[in-house]
Every structure is written in structure tokens, then in C-alpha cells.
């Protein structure tokens, strides 16, 4: 079975989607429709902006979503997903790719998500840190023992876990994790504590937007971040998507579940190749590739 995976924030780069726009009439039409929906020419930022322009959450999230979804749509008859998953933001791309969400509805939800997360970040200074070289349970135990807000946020691959929380909580955790033998505990240059309880205001805001959106029965299951389990039930998909903002991205477990359910190859649809690297850390043997038109 062929698994399709969709990247999240951090995969962006200047020039992303430009070749698609210039070589596919279908892609150009969808990009222009997106410019109208967003209210500014996001394509100008994607194709010719600066790294700083592209780093703004209100730009980054829809930009990655558009690159991923429009690329999937231009694959035509060759795109026949049997299972899909997306890393954080990428879950929205996956849900358009498998037919759960329409293109416009998916884009509007991503815009709502980006704006809600930006507001939540501004309410309380917070951050994230990458922890390398420790078992997941060691990181979990240390986070639980700290009085400040700090939680495991992204289970990216074996030996790589991102924590998220208040600045104080993350700093304390980093010190304790280094003492416990972490190879690295690196504070990340991010806007806030994504996938932590500090995103609760954003979760409430996004919940209203999700509940007001039509979700269809997809053509194949999506393996969702919060529980790494496959589902094709629109109501379950909604519930898990809402929980995703404050819950952890269980990517390691997602890849493991897809492999045990018969995934024979993984195709990354969108900018970069980060997910292919993470998949290879879970299974060296499985084939990975980038989608190309």
C-alpha cells in the first residue's frame, strides 16, 4: 500500500510552488483562487518573498498547505491514496487530499488555525525545544515532574522528541534532560508553545470553525496526530482535529501504525523532505520519495 504524507510548519522555503504555478494551468487557477480567499497575494511571498516574510504564522501555514494540496491535485490519475497522514498543519492537507475537506474549506480552516495560534502565542510568552538521544518515557517523566507548563509535543522519530510549554518550563526541562543524558536540548526559534495546554484559547476558536465546516467521508483513512490511529469517520476526524492543537503529534507512532497496516512506500507531498527523513528513522527499509508532477 502506498502512503501519502504531508509536511507541517518548518518545511517552507522561498520559491515553493513557483514551478507548479508556471507549468500547470490547474495549479495557477487554484493559487489565484487562494489569493482571493486570503485577501493578499500569498503567491508573491511564497515565490519571491524573504525568509522572514515566509516565517510569519499567518503566511507559513497557508503557504505549506497550498503547496501540498495543489501539488496533490495536479498529480491527476496517478494520485490514488490508500492511506494518508500529515504532520501537525499537514493533517489539514491530508484531509483535503483524501476528500474529507474541500479545497476552499480546508484553506479557510488553515487560515483560522494560523490566526488563532498567533493570538494564543501573544497571550503568553512560550516556546519549544528539540530533545535528542533520550527514550520517550524519560522525557515524559521529567516533564511531568516539573511544576511549570511543559509537555511532550512532537514525537518525531525514535530519539527525537520536541517539548513545548512556558519559557521557564522549557528551560528547566532542558537542564534536567541534559542531566539525564540528552545528546542535545535545543530551544527552537518558534512563535510559541504549539501542541501544549497553552494553545487552549486557539483550540476553542478553531473548534467553532471546524464545527461550522462540512466534513465528508474520505476515500481512504487518515492516521491522525493525536492517537496515530486510522479513521474514515467525519465526526471522529473533527474531534481529533480539534484535540490536535493542545495534544501531541504522535508521528513516530503514526508511521509505525501505517507500516503495520501494510504501507510499502511513503510519498511526501509538499515542500521539502523532512518527513522522509523521519520515516527512515522509524524504518530504514521502507521506500520514500517526493511527489513530482
VOPAGU-2260 file (C-alpha; in pm, 1 decimal, decimal comma):
REM VOPAGU-2260
SITE   aa  ch    i         X         Y         Z
SITE  UNK   A    0       0,0       0,0       0,0
SITE  UNK   A    1     116,6     348,7     -85,2
SITE  UNK   A    2     109,1     601,8     198,4
SITE  UNK   A    3     100,0     975,3     130,1
SITE  UNK   A    4     231,5    1213,7     396,7
SITE  UNK   A    5     207,4    1592,3     419,1
SITE  UNK   A    6     458,0    1822,4     594,1
SITE  UNK   A    7     395,2    2084,8     860,7
SITE  UNK   A    8     540,9    2417,3     967,7
SITE  UNK   A    9     915,8    2444,0     912,2
SITE  UNK   A   10     913,7    2287,6     565,0
SITE  UNK   A   11     865,8    2621,7     387,9
SITE  UNK   A   12    1124,2    2781,4     157,9
SITE  UNK   A   13    1125,1    3084,5     -71,7
SITE  UNK   A   14    1028,3    2976,6    -423,8
SITE  UNK   A   15     798,1    2697,3    -305,4
SITE  UNK   A   16     520,9    2627,2    -555,6
SITE  UNK   A   17     659,3    2863,2    -821,3
SITE  UNK   A   18     735,8    2591,9   -1076,0
SITE  UNK   A   19     388,9    2441,8   -1022,1
SITE  UNK   A   20     228,2    2782,6   -1082,3
SITE  UNK   A   21     426,3    2837,7   -1401,5
SITE  UNK   A   22     381,7    2491,7   -1554,7
SITE  UNK   A   23      24,6    2390,3   -1463,1
SITE  UNK   A   24    -288,8    2584,8   -1560,7
SITE  UNK   A   25    -482,3    2395,4   -1291,0
SITE  UNK   A   26    -226,4    2490,2   -1026,1
SITE  UNK   A   27    -225,6    2856,2   -1135,2
SITE  UNK   A   28    -604,4    2871,3   -1109,8
SITE  UNK   A   29    -602,1    2725,1    -757,7
SITE  UNK   A   30    -322,7    2956,6    -640,3
SITE  UNK   A   31    -514,9    3258,5    -774,0
SITE  UNK   A   32    -832,9    3138,7    -602,2
SITE  UNK   A   33    -629,9    3116,4    -278,7
SITE  UNK   A   34    -502,1    3472,9    -322,5
SITE  UNK   A   35    -864,8    3590,3    -339,4
SITE  UNK   A   36    -972,0    3390,5     -31,8
SITE  UNK   A   37    -673,3    3502,5     177,8
SITE  UNK   A   38    -709,3    3868,0      78,7
SITE  UNK   A   39    -347,5    3925,3     -24,2
SITE  UNK   A   40    -116,7    3771,4    -283,7
SITE  UNK   A   41      37,8    3494,4     -79,2
SITE  UNK   A   42     194,2    3366,8    -402,6
SITE  UNK   A   43     417,3    3678,4    -412,0
SITE  UNK   A   44     550,9    3591,6     -66,0
SITE  UNK   A   45     589,2    3222,0    -149,1
SITE  UNK   A   46     767,4    3276,1    -480,4
SITE  UNK   A   47     968,7    3593,8    -421,4
SITE  UNK   A   48     945,5    3696,8     -54,0
SITE  UNK   A   49    1211,9    3677,4     215,4
SITE  UNK   A   50    1262,6    3400,7     469,8
SITE  UNK   A   51    1134,1    3640,6     735,5
SITE  UNK   A   52     815,6    3714,8     537,3
SITE  UNK   A   53     753,2    3344,1     494,1
SITE  UNK   A   54     811,0    3270,9     866,0
SITE  UNK   A   55     502,9    3463,7     978,7
SITE  UNK   A   56     249,2    3206,7    1102,6
SITE  UNK   A   57     -33,5    3369,4     901,5
SITE  UNK   A   58     177,4    3312,7     586,4
SITE  UNK   A   59     363,9    2990,4     668,7
SITE  UNK   A   60      65,4    2770,0     741,4
SITE  UNK   A   61    -148,1    2853,3     435,6
SITE  UNK   A   62     165,9    2855,4     214,9
SITE  UNK   A   63     264,0    2499,3     308,5
SITE  UNK   A   64     -97,9    2384,7     285,9
SITE  UNK   A   65    -134,9    2535,4     -63,9
SITE  UNK   A   66     188,9    2387,8    -194,2
SITE  UNK   A   67      93,9    2040,8     -63,8
SITE  UNK   A   68    -270,6    2036,7    -169,2
SITE  UNK   A   69    -221,8    2191,2    -513,5
SITE  UNK   A   70      66,6    1950,6    -582,8
SITE  UNK   A   71    -161,0    1658,4    -488,2
SITE  UNK   A   72    -437,0    1788,1    -715,7
SITE  UNK   A   73    -201,8    1819,4   -1014,2
SITE  UNK   A   74     -85,8    1456,5    -980,6
SITE  UNK   A   75    -407,2    1358,3   -1160,1
SITE  UNK   A   76    -488,6     991,5   -1212,5
SITE  UNK   A   77    -162,4     877,5   -1053,9
SITE  UNK   A   78    -281,8    1007,6    -714,8
SITE  UNK   A   79    -478,5     721,3    -560,5
SITE  UNK   A   80    -417,2     737,5    -185,7
SITE  UNK   A   81    -486,0     428,1      23,6
SITE  UNK   A   82    -374,9     590,1     349,1
SITE  UNK   A   83    -274,7     947,9     437,9
SITE  UNK   A   84    -127,3    1137,8     732,2
SITE  UNK   A   85       3,7    1487,8     791,7
SITE  UNK   A   86     241,4    1632,4    1049,9
SITE  UNK   A   87      53,8    1895,2    1256,0
SITE  UNK   A   88     -60,5    2151,4     994,7
SITE  UNK   A   89      -7,1    1877,6     733,8
SITE  UNK   A   90    -310,0    1692,2     869,5
SITE  UNK   A   91    -530,1    1957,7     704,9
SITE  UNK   A   92    -353,0    1898,8     372,6
SITE  UNK   A   93    -406,8    1524,0     413,5
SITE  UNK   A   94    -779,1    1580,0     476,7
SITE  UNK   A   95    -819,8    1773,3     151,7
SITE  UNK   A   96    -613,4    1512,8     -34,9
SITE  UNK   A   97    -838,7    1226,3      79,9
SITE  UNK   A   98   -1161,7    1418,7      18,0
SITE  UNK   A   99   -1267,4    1486,4     377,9
SITE  UNK   A  100   -1246,3    1862,0     315,0
SITE  UNK   A  101   -1294,3    2070,9       3,8
SITE  UNK   A  102   -1007,1    2294,2    -111,7
SITE  UNK   A  103   -1169,8    2622,4      -4,2
SITE  UNK   A  104   -1296,4    2487,9     328,6
SITE  UNK   A  105    -954,3    2342,3     405,7
SITE  UNK   A  106    -782,6    2671,7     327,6
SITE  UNK   A  107   -1028,0    2869,8     539,9
SITE  UNK   A  108    -970,1    2636,9     835,3
SITE  UNK   A  109    -592,0    2667,6     797,8
SITE  UNK   A  110    -623,9    3048,3     795,9
SITE  UNK   A  111    -846,6    3032,0    1106,6
SITE  UNK   A  112    -595,3    2797,1    1274,0
SITE  UNK   A  113    -296,8    3018,8    1193,6
SITE  UNK   A  114    -469,6    3331,9    1325,1
SITE  UNK   A  115    -594,0    3157,3    1640,2
SITE  UNK   A  116    -246,3    3017,3    1713,9
SITE  UNK   A  117     -86,9    3357,6    1657,2
SITE  UNK   A  118    -324,9    3514,1    1911,2
SITE  UNK   A  119    -259,5    3236,4    2164,1
SITE  UNK   A  120     116,5    3289,4    2125,7
SITE  UNK   A  121      75,6    3658,7    2202,1
SITE  UNK   A  122    -119,8    3589,7    2523,9
SITE  UNK   A  123     175,2    3422,9    2696,8
SITE  UNK   A  124     543,5    3402,0    2601,5
SITE  UNK   A  125     619,6    3037,3    2536,3
SITE  UNK   A  126     848,7    2815,7    2332,0
SITE  UNK   A  127     952,4    2465,0    2224,0
SITE  UNK   A  128    1276,6    2264,4    2236,8
SITE  UNK   A  129    1409,6    1962,9    2046,7
SITE  UNK   A  130    1538,1    1681,1    2268,2
SITE  UNK   A  131    1775,1    1433,3    2103,2
SITE  UNK   A  132    1903,5    1100,0    2225,8
SITE  UNK   A  133    1661,8    1004,9    2503,7
SITE  UNK   A  134    1386,5     745,4    2529,4
SITE  UNK   A  135    1036,2     894,3    2509,5
SITE  UNK   A  136     941,2     774,8    2857,7
SITE  UNK   A  137    1241,4     953,8    3014,2
SITE  UNK   A  138    1132,5    1283,5    2855,2
SITE  UNK   A  139     771,0    1224,6    2960,3
SITE  UNK   A  140     866,6    1152,3    3323,7
SITE  UNK   A  141    1086,3    1461,8    3352,6
SITE  UNK   A  142     818,0    1688,3    3203,6
SITE  UNK   A  143     552,2    1552,8    3443,0
SITE  UNK   A  144     775,4    1627,2    3744,1
SITE  UNK   A  145     814,2    1998,0    3657,2
SITE  UNK   A  146     565,0    2244,0    3813,6
SITE  UNK   A  147     568,7    2478,3    3513,5
SITE  UNK   A  148     375,0    2404,3    3190,7
SITE  UNK   A  149     593,0    2174,7    2977,2
SITE  UNK   A  150     479,0    1869,5    2779,8
SITE  UNK   A  151     599,6    1634,9    2502,6
SITE  UNK   A  152     462,6    1791,3    2182,4
SITE  UNK   A  153     609,7    1617,9    1875,3
SITE  UNK   A  154     714,0    1251,3    1879,5
SITE  UNK   A  155     907,8    1292,7    1553,5
SITE  UNK   A  156    1109,8     970,3    1540,0
SITE  UNK   A  157    1288,6     740,2    1784,9
SITE  UNK   A  158    1532,5     953,2    1985,4
SITE  UNK   A  159    1385,6    1285,9    1871,4
SITE  UNK   A  160    1107,1    1445,7    2074,2
SITE  UNK   A  161    1005,9    1813,0    2085,6
SITE  UNK   A  162     879,2    1957,2    2413,9
SITE  UNK   A  163     652,4    2260,5    2444,6
SITE  UNK   A  164     545,4    2498,7    2719,5
SITE  UNK   A  165     619,7    2816,5    2911,2
SITE  UNK   A  166     968,0    2963,0    2862,9
SITE  UNK   A  167    1053,6    2883,0    3225,1
SITE  UNK   A  168     915,3    2529,4    3197,7
SITE  UNK   A  169    1106,8    2451,4    2878,4
SITE  UNK   A  170    1432,0    2594,3    3019,5
SITE  UNK   A  171    1402,3    2387,8    3338,8
SITE  UNK   A  172    1318,2    2076,0    3136,6
SITE  UNK   A  173    1616,3    2127,1    2904,2
SITE  UNK   A  174    1855,8    2140,0    3200,3
SITE  UNK   A  175    1707,2    1829,3    3360,3
SITE  UNK   A  176    1702,2    1641,2    3028,1
SITE  UNK   A  177    2068,9    1722,0    2965,4
SITE  UNK   A  178    2147,0    1591,3    3314,2
SITE  UNK   A  179    1954,4    1274,6    3222,1
SITE  UNK   A  180    2180,4    1218,4    2920,1
SITE  UNK   A  181    2017,8    1401,3    2628,5
SITE  UNK   A  182    2265,3    1449,1    2341,8
SITE  UNK   A  183    2106,2    1786,2    2273,0
SITE  UNK   A  184    1832,7    2001,9    2422,1
SITE  UNK   A  185    1790,4    2284,3    2174,0
SITE  UNK   A  186    1537,7    2566,6    2220,9
SITE  UNK   A  187    1368,7    2629,1    1885,2
SITE  UNK   A  188    1305,2    2959,7    1711,4
SITE  UNK   A  189     925,3    2931,8    1710,9
SITE  UNK   A  190     640,8    3170,3    1791,3
SITE  UNK   A  191     504,0    2976,5    2087,2
SITE  UNK   A  192     414,5    2652,9    2261,3
SITE  UNK   A  193     234,0    2461,9    1986,8
SITE  UNK   A  194      64,7    2133,6    2085,2
SITE  UNK   A  195      56,5    2224,1    2454,8
SITE  UNK   A  196    -212,2    2337,7    2702,7
SITE  UNK   A  197    -109,9    2698,0    2625,1
SITE  UNK   A  198    -288,0    2659,4    2289,8
SITE  UNK   A  199    -625,8    2617,7    2464,5
SITE  UNK   A  200    -757,6    2962,0    2351,2
SITE  UNK   A  201    -672,2    2865,4    1991,2
SITE  UNK   A  202    -838,8    2525,7    2032,0
SITE  UNK   A  203   -1164,9    2687,2    2143,8
SITE  UNK   A  204   -1157,0    2928,4    1849,6
SITE  UNK   A  205   -1074,9    2658,4    1595,3
SITE  UNK   A  206   -1341,6    2425,2    1736,5
SITE  UNK   A  207   -1612,8    2671,9    1632,0
SITE  UNK   A  208   -1469,4    2696,3    1279,5
SITE  UNK   A  209   -1438,0    2318,0    1244,2
SITE  UNK   A  210   -1791,1    2254,5    1369,5
SITE  UNK   A  211   -1924,0    2505,1    1115,0
SITE  UNK   A  212   -1747,8    2324,2     825,2
SITE  UNK   A  213   -1876,2    2032,2     617,1
SITE  UNK   A  214   -1665,6    1715,9     656,2
SITE  UNK   A  215   -1717,5    1435,9     401,0
SITE  UNK   A  216   -1648,8    1062,5     422,5
SITE  UNK   A  217   -1296,5    1029,1     276,0
SITE  UNK   A  218   -1176,5     794,2       2,0
SITE  UNK   A  219    -920,3     642,5     240,7
SITE  UNK   A  220    -836,2     654,5     611,5
SITE  UNK   A  221    -636,2     935,0     770,4
SITE  UNK   A  222    -396,0     845,4    1050,0
SITE  UNK   A  223    -443,0    1132,6    1293,7
SITE  UNK   A  224    -179,8    1303,5    1506,6
SITE  UNK   A  225    -344,1    1273,8    1847,0
SITE  UNK   A  226    -379,3     893,9    1855,9
SITE  UNK   A  227    -190,6     762,9    1547,1
SITE  UNK   A  228    -499,8     562,3    1454,8
SITE  UNK   A  229    -672,4     539,3    1113,9
SITE  UNK   A  230   -1026,7     667,1    1073,5
SITE  UNK   A  231   -1271,6     748,8     795,1
SITE  UNK   A  232   -1548,6     874,4    1027,1
SITE  UNK   A  233   -1602,9    1250,7     971,1
SITE  UNK   A  234   -1716,5    1307,1    1332,3
SITE  UNK   A  235   -1410,8    1129,5    1475,3
SITE  UNK   A  236   -1185,8    1322,9    1235,7
SITE  UNK   A  237   -1337,0    1652,2    1360,0
SITE  UNK   A  238   -1289,9    1560,2    1726,4
SITE  UNK   A  239    -927,0    1457,0    1673,7
SITE  UNK   A  240    -852,3    1765,9    1465,6
SITE  UNK   A  241    -980,5    1990,3    1744,1
SITE  UNK   A  242    -777,9    1798,4    2005,0
SITE  UNK   A  243    -465,3    1829,9    1789,8
SITE  UNK   A  244    -395,9    2192,9    1888,9
SITE  UNK   A  245    -334,8    2109,3    2253,4
SITE  UNK   A  246    -237,5    1742,6    2203,2
SITE  UNK   A  247      89,3    1585,6    2093,7
SITE  UNK   A  248     181,3    1498,9    1734,8
SITE  UNK   A  249     246,2    1124,3    1757,2
SITE  UNK   A  250     439,7    1097,1    1431,6
SITE  UNK   A  251     662,4     804,8    1529,7
SITE  UNK   A  252     355,6     605,3    1629,9
SITE  UNK   A  253     171,0     713,8    1312,8
SITE  UNK   A  254     445,4     582,3    1083,9
SITE  UNK   A  255     463,9     260,1    1287,6
SITE  UNK   A  256      86,3     213,4    1257,1
SITE  UNK   A  257      91,5     275,4     880,3
SITE  UNK   A  258     373,8      25,0     838,6
SITE  UNK   A  259     194,6    -240,1    1044,1
SITE  UNK   A  260    -119,7    -179,2     834,8
SITE  UNK   A  261      69,8    -253,5     513,1
SITE  UNK   A  262     236,6      69,4     396,4
SITE  UNK   A  263     501,2     -36,1     143,7
SITE  UNK   A  264     618,5     315,8      45,8
SITE  UNK   A  265     580,6     673,9     165,3
SITE  UNK   A  266     537,5     967,7     -74,8
SITE  UNK   A  267     586,3    1315,4      74,0
SITE  UNK   A  268     357,5    1572,3     -87,9
SITE  UNK   A  269     465,4    1932,8     -32,6
SITE  UNK   A  270     778,4    2138,7      29,5
SITE  UNK   A  271    1099,6    1974,1     148,3
SITE  UNK   A  272    1179,4    1618,1     251,9
SITE  UNK   A  273    1173,1    1633,9     633,2
SITE  UNK   A  274     909,4    1362,8     670,0
SITE  UNK   A  275    1103,4    1120,5     450,3
SITE  UNK   A  276    1396,0    1152,2     689,7
SITE  UNK   A  277    1169,9    1087,5     990,1
SITE  UNK   A  278    1012,1     783,8     820,7
SITE  UNK   A  279    1359,6     641,1     752,0
SITE  UNK   A  280    1445,6     678,8    1122,8
SITE  UNK   A  281    1146,7     455,9    1201,1
SITE  UNK   A  282    1220,0     203,9     920,9
SITE  UNK   A  283    1541,4     208,4     715,8
SITE  UNK   A  284    1398,8     -45,7     468,8
SITE  UNK   A  285    1079,9     130,3     353,6
SITE  UNK   A  286    1089,8     324,8      24,9
SITE  UNK   A  287    1036,9     702,9      39,5
SITE  UNK   A  288    1005,0     966,8    -232,7
SITE  UNK   A  289     887,7    1321,4    -304,1
SITE  UNK   A  290     578,3    1374,5    -515,7
SITE  UNK   A  291     654,9    1530,5    -854,7
SITE  UNK   A  292     421,1    1629,2   -1134,1
